[in-house]
Amino acid sequence: MDQRANASLAHTLIDYARERWSAGRSTDPMLWRLITRFMDDTILQDIKEGLPGVSELEREAVALAIAESSFQPAKELLKVDHLKMAAGRKTSWNEFINDTKN
């Protein structure tokens, strides 16, 4: 999965997430794993706009994606209340596998 991730896919996935959020639905937390390496200003803005309405599990995935990202402007988001408490709860993507199976 990680080998197939690319910037185009990351932007397609954030569009998908935005559509899901607009409909009041969540996304699979593993989606964020594919966005991690390709985070940019556009993706960061979409996260900022959608974050208040997402589930706690998705917040944890977003926090992990940001923590693993090399995009420094996103790191500031880990200080925002919506992510501050979620940051550090999950330390690897494998932890999400069990949560999504239940």
Phi and psi in degrees as a GROMACS rama.xvg file:
@    title "Ramachandran Plot"
@    xaxis  label "Phi"
@    yaxis  label "Psi"
@TYPE xy
-62.4712  -34.7254  ASP-2
-69.5776  -25.5227  GLN-3
-90.702  -9.1761  ARG-4
-66.0868  141.237  ALA-5
-154.865  170.869  ASN-6
-62.2227  -40.5291  ALA-7
-62.4424  -44.2709  SER-8
-63.2683  -41.9462  LEU-9
-58.8969  -42.4365  ALA-10
-70.9893  -34.5367  HIS-11
-64.2929  -41.9288  THR-12
-67.9896  -36.8403  LEU-13
-70.1682  -32.5949  ILE-14
-62.9194  -43.6104  ASP-15
-60.692  -45.2294  TYR-16
-60.984  -43.5271  ALA-17
-60.0574  -42.1775  ARG-18
-63.7283  -42.7996  GLU-19
-63.0923  -44.2785  ARG-20
-62.9597  -39.459  TRP-21
-61.7432  -30.9822  SER-22
-88.8353  4.28169  ALA-23
76.8659  22.4162  GLY-24
-114.499  159.741  ARG-25
-98.4478  176.859  SER-26
-118.6  163.977  THR-27
-66.2749  129.807  ASP-28
-57.5361  -28.0596  PRO-29
-67.1643  -18.729  MET-30
-54.0564  -37.6394  LEU-31
-69.2336  -24.4712  TRP-32
-61.1242  -35.7831  ARG-33
-79.3476  -13.947  LEU-34
-93.2797  -25.3838  ILE-35
-44.0805  -54.2688  THR-36
-75.7469  -10.3203  ARG-37
-118.664  17.2157  PHE-38
-62.3235  137.21  MET-39
-147.432  -172.786  ASP-40
-60.5086  -40.0505  ASP-41
-64.1028  -48.2595  THR-42
-64.2626  -41.3179  ILE-43
-60.6048  -42.1857  LEU-44
-63.3235  -42.3011  GLN-45
-62.28  -40.4196  ASP-46
-62.723  -46.8404  ILE-47
-57.2513  -42.2974  LYS-48
-71.2469  -36.9268  GLU-49
-92.3896  -18.9581  GLY-50
-56.439  -42.3369  LEU-51
-57.7017  -27.4731  PRO-52
-97.521  3.60775  GLY-53
-88.6837  161.286  VAL-54
-69.6877  163.293  SER-55
-62.5638  -39.3394  GLU-56
-62.0387  -42.0017  LEU-57
-68.9913  -36.3075  GLU-58
-58.997  -40.9448  ARG-59
-63.1644  -39.0243  GLU-60
-67.8758  -42.38  ALA-61
-62.6186  -43.0446  VAL-62
-61.4992  -42.2699  ALA-63
-66.7515  -41.4389  LEU-64
-60.0016  -43.3821  ALA-65
-66.8457  -42.5938  ILE-66
-60.7634  -36.112  ALA-67
-86.2877  -12.0033  GLU-68
-74.9839  151.756  SER-69
-95.5479  3.08113  SER-70
-81.8872  98.6232  PHE-71
-58.2831  -39.5246  GLN-72
-57.3586  -28.6304  PRO-73
-69.7228  -27.9056  ALA-74
-59.6012  -29.7274  LYS-75
-62.5934  -29.1728  GLU-76
-65.053  -24.0386  LEU-77
-68.3077  -11.61  LEU-78
-92.4598  -9.83709  LYS-79
-79.5281  142.485  VAL-80
-48.8979  -40.3451  ASP-81
-60.7035  -28.1985  HIS-82
-112.085  -22.5779  LEU-83
-53.9029  -46.653  LYS-84
-73.8478  -28.799  MET-85
-78.3196  -27.0832  ALA-86
-62.4053  131.698  ALA-87
88.3902  -9.75255  GLY-88
-69.2169  -39.0428  ARG-89
-114.785  128.761  LYS-90
-110.241  -3.24673  THR-91
-152.509  158.185  SER-92
-67.7265  -26.6317  TRP-93
-61.1497  -28.1796  ASN-94
-66.259  -23.9233  GLU-95
-77.9559  -25.7435  PHE-96
-58.9072  -47.3623  ILE-97
-65.1833  -38.8236  ASN-98
-66.2432  -34.9763  ASP-99
-81.2242  -17.4551  THR-100
-78.8639  -23.8201  LYS-101
